[in-house]
Amino acid sequence: MAKKAATNKNIPESYNKITKSVVTKDLEVESVKKYLRKWTQTTKGRTTKEYFPDVSERLKMKLQQIQNFTAIVSGHGKTRDNLHRFKIMEEPTCPCGKGDQTTDHIIYACERLTKERDRLKKTAIRTNKWPINKRDFIIRHYTEFTNFIN
């Protein structure tokens, strides 16, 4: 009877014996797939996508939720450029006078952060050229990058 039932294609499948953990894992996998589709289709989050072009990679990482880190990778920090955009500041110019104070300016160019940037460069140059891309800050130099940000 078991062979007959196993080969009979007219018998509906029954899943009433699936464990809760299997269902939970399947829902998690489907949720991640849905999120990945939306992540690749949206035009929003441009700054964050420079740090995390592949969200599935980010989901595997254990990152501390630090306010400064989130502000930098989302592009929504208290930079003069961002505050100027919301009409909180009159000028977006960095106090160093060498351009608008954007997150890119802070990371790669601001003269007021030369010492801190040099420490970050020392660790980055061991494995890459400077300037490195933003994804590499997270993948290869997360600790040094968060120290720089803080």
C-alpha positions in Angstrom: 0.0 0.0 0.0 2.9 2.4 0.7 4.4 1.9 -2.7 1.0 2.4 -4.3 0.4 5.6 -2.4 3.9 6.9 -3.1 3.5 6.4 -6.9 -0.1 7.6 -7.1 -0.1 11.2 -8.4 -3.8 11.7 -7.7 -3.3 11.7 -3.9 -3.0 15.3 -2.5 0.1 16.1 -0.4 -0.4 16.7 3.3 1.8 19.1 5.2 0.1 19.0 8.6 3.3 17.5 10.2 5.7 20.3 9.4 7.5 21.7 12.4 7.2 25.3 13.4 11.0 25.9 12.8 10.7 24.7 9.2 7.8 27.1 8.6 9.6 29.9 10.3 12.8 29.3 8.2 10.7 29.2 4.9 9.0 32.5 5.8 12.4 34.1 6.6 13.8 32.9 3.2 10.8 34.2 1.4 10.9 37.5 3.2 14.6 38.0 2.4 13.9 37.2 -1.3 11.1 39.8 -1.3 13.3 42.4 0.4 16.1 41.8 -2.1 13.8 42.3 -5.0 12.5 45.6 -3.6 16.1 46.6 -2.7 17.3 46.2 -6.3 14.2 47.8 -7.8 14.0 51.0 -5.7 15.7 54.2 -6.6 15.9 55.3 -2.9 18.7 54.5 -0.5 21.4 55.4 -3.0 24.0 56.2 -0.3 23.2 53.1 1.7 23.5 51.0 -1.5 27.1 52.2 -1.9 28.0 50.6 1.4 25.7 47.6 1.0 25.1 46.8 -2.7 24.0 43.3 -1.8 21.6 43.2 1.1 21.9 39.5 1.6 25.6 40.1 2.5 24.5 42.7 5.0 21.9 40.4 6.6 24.7 37.9 7.4 26.8 40.5 9.2 26.5 41.2 12.9 26.9 45.0 13.0 26.4 47.2 16.1 23.6 49.7 15.7 25.6 52.9 16.4 24.0 56.2 15.7 27.0 57.7 13.9 27.4 54.6 11.7 23.8 54.6 10.7 23.9 58.3 10.0 26.9 58.0 7.7 25.8 54.9 5.7 22.3 56.3 5.3 23.4 59.8 4.3 21.2 61.3 7.0 23.8 62.5 9.4 24.1 65.9 10.9 26.3 67.1 8.1 26.0 70.7 7.0 25.0 69.6 3.5 22.1 67.5 4.9 21.0 70.2 7.4 21.2 72.8 4.5 18.9 70.6 2.4 16.3 70.9 5.2 16.9 74.6 5.5 18.3 74.2 9.0 21.6 75.8 8.0 22.2 78.6 5.6 25.3 77.1 4.0 26.4 73.5 3.3 30.1 74.4 3.3 32.4 72.5 5.6 34.3 74.4 8.3 37.5 73.4 6.6 36.4 75.6 3.6 37.3 72.9 1.0 33.8 72.0 -0.1 30.3 71.1 1.0 30.3 69.0 4.2 28.9 65.7 2.8 29.6 62.3 4.2 32.0 61.7 1.2 33.8 64.9 2.1 34.1 63.9 5.7 35.5 60.4 4.8 37.8 61.3 1.9 38.7 65.0 2.0 38.0 67.1 5.1 41.3 68.6 6.2 40.1 68.7 9.8 40.0 64.9 9.9 43.5 64.3 8.3 44.9 62.6 11.4 41.9 60.3 11.8 41.8 59.6 8.1 45.5 58.7 8.1 44.9 56.0 10.7 42.1 54.7 8.6 44.3 54.8 5.5 47.0 52.8 7.2 44.7 49.8 7.7 43.0 50.2 4.3 46.2 50.5 2.3 47.5 47.2 3.6 44.8 45.4 1.5 43.7 48.0 -1.0 44.5 51.3 -2.7 43.2 54.5 -1.3 40.6 55.7 -1.7 38.7 52.4 -1.2 35.1 51.9 -2.1 32.5 52.2 0.7 31.6 48.5 0.6 35.2 47.7 1.6 35.0 49.9 4.6 32.3 47.6 5.9 33.6 44.3 4.7 37.3 44.7 5.4 37.7 47.6 7.7 34.6 47.8 9.8 36.3 48.4 13.2 38.6 51.0 11.9 35.8 52.7 9.9 33.5 52.9 13.0 36.4 54.3 15.0 36.9 57.0 12.3 33.2 57.8 12.3 33.0 58.1 16.1 
